[in-house]
Amino acid sequence: MLQPAVKIILAMGAALLLAAAPIRADETPTEPAPQAREQSAAATDLVWPSPPLQPRIRYLGSVASPEDIGRKKGFWRKVWEFIRGEEEDEQVARPMAVALDGRDRLLVADTRRGRVHIFDRRSGEYSHLRGSGMQSMRLPIGLAVDGGDNVYVADGELNQIFVFRPDGEFDRLLDTAAWLKRPTALAIDRARQRLYVVDTPAHDVKVVDLATGKVQSVIGQRGEERGEFNFPTYVALDRQGRLAVTDSMNMRIQIFDTEGKLVSAFGKHGDGSGDFSAPKGVALDSEGHVYVADAGFDNVQVFDERGKLLLFWGTSGQEAGKFWLPAGLLIDAQDRIYVADSYNKRVQIFQYLGDGDAK
């Protein structure tokens, strides 16, 4: 039973809250549908390229807080936040990488909050990952999810890789002391049970067996020749298991086959069409197009696998479809494109339309 003093405090908070924000006649107690923000944003019909050209990319919406996935604050939560203050940790502050699990939950590595946000867009529920009981994450910067929905998180300050079970409980730290300098990005090849770890100061990508945690092979070394790296950062896999790597200081993208052999390399520093200024996240859609987020241009460029520029969208700004230092990219099985819009404190979501759906 509540103590009298507690009852008084809650009653005072409730009265103040109701006085400050009275319920409007048009408000209802029903829960909004999940992904309401995405559906509302899609109604604006923001597409690229602009008409009369055939659209290839459509804006769907953005996620920056639990309210963006349909969570509605109940009365007592409002009272509690009025007294205690809002839960700012639930707001995305510096997203650097994104991932999806088997339940289509959106995972966001947030280096400012030191956590991985988990947005369940079907239920409207929010949760997060912080670390183990002994060690909290400090700079979660890379994300990957295996076939069993275990979540792998690379911490760029602790130089460790955390593993969490599907229920969000901490499982273990990978034994990386003998081979890892500083991880920045992760990718998992579920078919071949491989974990790719981008080791930026080592200028290579480690190929790790998921079952044993042992390094199977190493792709690259420091250099400027094809197949070599100069501070690699982001990484992605296509549906055939080919690996795309952002070779950041060489200002290019390199693509390798499942055996680690170079397939293609393209890009150069410049300010012309198809050039790079500060390439970050990379991803591939179902048709093999290569997407690159450029934090210097504040845009996303789309290439074929040989490096021919096909399309770009975005510019500097805070409006829908604009970016402020975009970082990680993800493209899901439905060709939805997720962009970690890092300094705009959100993840923007787009849809690749292809030819058949572009109407």
Order of alpha helices (4+ residues) and beta strands (2+ residues): alpha-alpha-beta-beta-alpha-beta-beta-beta-beta-beta-beta-beta-beta-beta-beta-beta-beta-beta-beta-beta-beta-beta-beta-beta-beta-beta-beta-beta
